Structure formats: C-alpha cells, structure tokens
Amino acid sequence: MTQVGPRSFSDIALLEWAAQEDRTILTHDVSPMTLYAYELLKLGKPMAGVIVVPSELGIGLALKDLELVLECLSQDHIRNHVQYLPL
C-alpha cells in the first residue's frame, strides 16, 4: 500500500487535507487522530472518514475486516465517521 498525502502534516492538517481530497484515512493511531476527527465533527467541519486498525490486530483479520468495510461502506457512508476494527 502506498502512503498518500503529505508526510510532514500534523494529524489535524492531514484530516483537513483528506476532507478536501475526499480520502479516507487508514491509521493505527487511535489517539490523537481519533480525538482530532471527533473534534472536527463537533465543530461541524468536514471529515472524510477514519478507519482505525489496532496495531495488535493480526494482519489476516485486519485484511478481512477492511475488505468487508470496503464492500459495505461507500465513501458517503464513511465520511464524517470513525470506524474501528475489528468489526
């Protein structure tokens, strides 16, 4: 998987960039990434969506759950939402 987006951005700047580009963020960073995502929502600002994959989740289960998320949730559904894995 190729990392897309500016690597030097702070989490909040990355969330804002992702919203502008309509890209969902896939992260292991539960905190502060999710805190910033919820803060944007609280302020009524756009948030493209975040999928949180815990680093301790096995790769097989992570891929299985990601596949299910991609099959079941469109970008419209994940927008302004934080989805935690495992499902």
N, C-alpha and C positions, 0 to 999 in steps of 0.2 A: 504494500500500500504506500502510495506517495503522499507525503505531507503537503498539504496545500495551504497557502496563507503565509503571512509574514511571521517568521520565527521570532523576531525580536519584539513582537507586540506583547503587551500585558494581557492578562486574561480578559479584562473588560474591553480592551481595544480589539482583541480577537473576536469576542462575542459581537461587538458592533460591526466589525468587518464582515463577519459571517452573515449577519442580518442583511447588510447591504447587498451581499453576493447571493443571498438565499441558499446558504450552505449550512448543513447540519454539522455540529461539532461532535466528534467521537473522542472521548477522553477517559483516562484513568484518574484524572484529577478531580476527586469528589469535592474537595474544598481547596481553594476558594472558588473554583469555576462555577459550581452549582449555586453558591451564595450570590455571585455576581449575576448569574442568569435569573435567579428569583428576584433580585433587586431591580433588574431591568423590567421584569414583568410588573413588579409592584409600582414602578414609576410610569407604567404604560408605554414603555419604549419597545420597539420591535426586537424580537429574539428568534433567530432562525431555528433553534432547537438544539438540544444537547442529549447525547446518548452516553451514559456513564457505564463503563466496563471496569469493574473492580480488578485490580492487578492480580489478585489471588484467584480469580475465576479461571478455570482451565481453558485452554485455547479451543478445545473441541466444543465445550458448552457455550463459550463466547461466540464462536462462529455460528453455531446452530441458532442461538437466540438472535444474533444480528441478522441472519438470513430471514428469520420469522418476522422481525421488526420491519425489514425492507419489503417483505411480501405484503404485510398487513397495514403498514402506515405509509401514507403518501407524505410528501413534503408539507402539504397543507395540514395534515394531522400532527406532524411532529413540531411544526412551527409553534413557538410560544409554549413549549412543553419540555420537561426534563424526563427522560425515560431511563430507568435504572435496570441494569441486567444483574443477575439472571431474572428472567420473566417469572 
